[in-house]
Amino acid sequence: MYDDKGQIKGISGSVVTSSCPVNTSIYEVAYVGNEGLLGEVVRVRKNFADIQVYEDTTGLRIGDRVIFTGELLSIKLGPGLLGQVLDGIGRPLGKLGESSPYISKGTHRDAIGGESWSFEPCLNKGDRVGPGDILGEVTEKSFSHRIMVPLKIGAGKCEMTWIAPAGNYSSDDVVCEIDGQAIKLHQKWNVRVPRNVEKKLDLDRPLITGTRVLDVFYPLALGGTAVIPGGFGTGKTVTQQSIARWANADIVIYIGCGERGNEMTEVLEEFPKLKDVRKDAPLMDRMILIANTSNMPVAAREASIYLGMTIAEYYRDMGYDVAIIADSISRWAEALREISGRLEEMPGEEGYPAYLASRLARYYERSGNVVALGNPKRTGSISVINAISPPGGDFSEPVTQAGLRLSGCFWALDKALATKRHFPSVNWTQSYSLYTETLNEYFVTHVSEQWVLLREFALRALNEGKSLQEIVQVVGRDGLTEDEKWTLKLSELINIFYLQQNAFDVIDAYCDPDRQLAMLKTLKSLDDAVKDSLSKGALFEQIDSQQAFARDLMDLRLSKKEDYEDMSNSYIMRLRNDLSNLTAV
Ligand SMILES: Nc1ncnc2c1ncn2[C@@H]1O[C@H](COP(=O)(O)OP(=O)(O)OP(=O)(O)O)[C@@H](O)[C@H]1O
């Protein structure tokens, strides 16, 4: 291995300047100081390298040695990653914390290793293989963990000269030889480099979050990208945690990126207790948590999203749907700003480096729905869901604007709604989804032909209600016709009954597409019944005073899945009956 030394010449927070060998490269890993703190070269000038150090630099001195490794920041990919809690540079916090809750500086330990896995080969000696081909599998939690030929193996077909028989192996054991080259149960990958795929596919399947306002009005596709911008306390974390828990992704990678330590503690304490709703297993069996809180080194925060993405790509290549949830990308951008400031780069808007948007774009580009390389053919996806915390809730700031440009879904959270305790506080006028049209076919085929019509009915009512609200503010409710008064009331009911959803209620927390549709049908039947009655001469005030619309609807919203249809039918029958009495008089 290449191994050369330098000496610290300057220290500015997490950025260290060192003398370096002539062939030092950008993103090369270096061990800094006598404790060997992990760092990455971010700039090379003549014989000097600027290194961003991923650990606390307190105690480093001018003249301390730096070792340049000649290798890029990589992670060992293999069985054993699921269920782990890693720090921003991939060190296993759980394993490191076994002896002491504190990680001493300069500790280097891979996330996987040591454990033994039951390997089942599926190819034979003499077979010709190429990058990404599945050569065997092990069972990791409830997943078939496919062991793939490393992507770096020559693109032409190579001969498998030896393959290990079925048996127990550790991730460092060699399980086959290809053209005489030893292949281990794990493979290494540079976190900043996207893993190659055969081709990208259209995004035609939805990521079902179970949150009505998102799935029905602003759906996200599997392989798509979404941002959740929102001011302080608007519900970003609750929304993301609810998605992590309920979404139809096979594997979830949750990156606590620069959030307060106590918020991440909640995640670390809560998630291991949760059950997976789809499998009779703990939720953590299909999750990986990456914890890099605001009190941890800022440079590691910058790396944490690439680490999460690389692990996601690895499981995607096996043929799984992976969701990456980052809370929050604003703190990541702040880390980028801090490092850029220390490098004395020319600041762009609000002090962020000029390359903020292109860096973000490179990260978002790694999402998608793909055909993985290798045989047998398989598809997998990576969906990205990022929270954004704009200072003062101001959406015109650069990180929100970049999110707006780069992502397919914009789920804008609204401080005013959150203050009214309207949760999720998604502002339906500001939010959008670029996937709505392409996903229509899926919902029409898999849920109901009425999906699109009913969604449009609800959106129309909301829009009309909003315009009428503006008129009411000027001329008062009496200035409206009977039909308009009802439309305004209907939009209020949609807000309460449909758009609000309590993430902490056992029943309300998750609403599947069938129930999302059933609830829309109830609203449409309600609308038809009231309009019938109005057309027969009933007055809106009479109707409104007759019916405890909101209360009965709330009972429906919180009813058990199996009771919903009966309860909804009897609600509509009761309503029609009461309304017919009004016009019979
Ligand atoms: N869907 C929901 N159902 C019920 N309550 C909710 C929901 N979403 C948010 N809340 C309430 O709002 C509070 C704040 O939510 P959360 O911590 O997710 O906000 P945040 O935007 O992440 O805040 P911060 O900016 O501090 O990170 C929660 O503690 C909870 O009481």
The ligand as a Tripos MOL2 file, in Angstrom:
@<TRIPOS>MOLECULE
LIG
   31    33     1     0     0
SMALL
NO_CHARGES

@<TRIPOS>ATOM
      1 N1        -48.6260   14.4900   11.8180 N.pl3     1 LIG1
      2 C1        -48.6120   14.9610   13.0750 C.ar      1 LIG1
      3 N2        -49.5420   14.5420   13.9530 N.ar      1 LIG1
      4 C2        -49.5940   15.0120   15.2070 C.ar      1 LIG1
      5 N3        -48.7230   15.8930   15.7060 N.ar      1 LIG1
      6 C3        -47.7520   16.3430   14.9160 C.ar      1 LIG1
      7 C4        -47.6440   15.9000   13.5480 C.ar      1 LIG1
      8 N4        -46.5980   16.5270   12.9980 N.ar      1 LIG1
      9 C5        -46.0580   17.3170   13.9490 C.ar      1 LIG1
     10 N5        -46.7370   17.2100   15.1050 N.ar      1 LIG1
     11 C6        -46.4710   17.9480   16.3680 C.3       1 LIG1
     12 O1        -45.5530   19.0020   16.1140 O.3       1 LIG1
     13 C7        -44.4170   18.9060   16.9860 C.3       1 LIG1
     14 C8        -43.1610   19.3760   16.2640 C.3       1 LIG1
     15 O2        -42.8650   18.4590   15.2330 O.3       1 LIG1
     16 P1        -41.3650   18.1970   14.7390 P.3       1 LIG1
     17 O3        -40.4340   17.9950   15.8680 O.co2     1 LIG1
     18 O4        -41.4630   17.1100   13.7080 O.co2     1 LIG1
     19 O5        -41.0620   19.5670   14.0360 O.3       1 LIG1
     20 P2        -39.7240   19.9580   13.2490 P.3       1 LIG1
     21 O6        -40.1690   20.7580   12.0850 O.co2     1 LIG1
     22 O7        -38.8940   18.7670   12.9580 O.co2     1 LIG1
     23 O8        -39.0400   20.8560   14.3330 O.3       1 LIG1
     24 P3        -37.5220   21.4180   14.3570 P.3       1 LIG1
     25 O9        -37.5010   22.5610   13.4220 O.co2     1 LIG1
     26 O10       -37.3790   21.8090   15.7900 O.co2     1 LIG1
     27 O11       -36.6230   20.2910   13.9640 O.co2     1 LIG1
     28 C9        -44.4070   17.4450   17.4080 C.3       1 LIG1
     29 O12       -43.8250   17.2800   18.6690 O.3       1 LIG1
     30 C10       -45.8690   17.0860   17.4270 C.3       1 LIG1
     31 O13       -46.4540   17.4480   18.6490 O.3       1 LIG1
@<TRIPOS>BOND
     1     1     2 1
     2     2     3 ar
     3     2     7 ar
     4     3     4 ar
     5     4     5 ar
     6     5     6 ar
     7     6     7 ar
     8     6    10 ar
     9     7     8 ar
    10     8     9 ar
    11     9    10 ar
    12    10    11 1
    13    11    12 1
    14    11    30 1
    15    12    13 1
    16    13    14 1
    17    13    28 1
    18    14    15 1
    19    15    16 1
    20    16    17 2
    21    16    18 1
    22    16    19 1
    23    19    20 1
    24    20    21 2
    25    20    22 1
    26    20    23 1
    27    23    24 1
    28    24    25 2
    29    24    26 1
    30    24    27 1
    31    28    29 1
    32    28    30 1
    33    30    31 1
@<TRIPOS>SUBSTRUCTURE
     1 LIG1         1 GROUP 0 **** ****
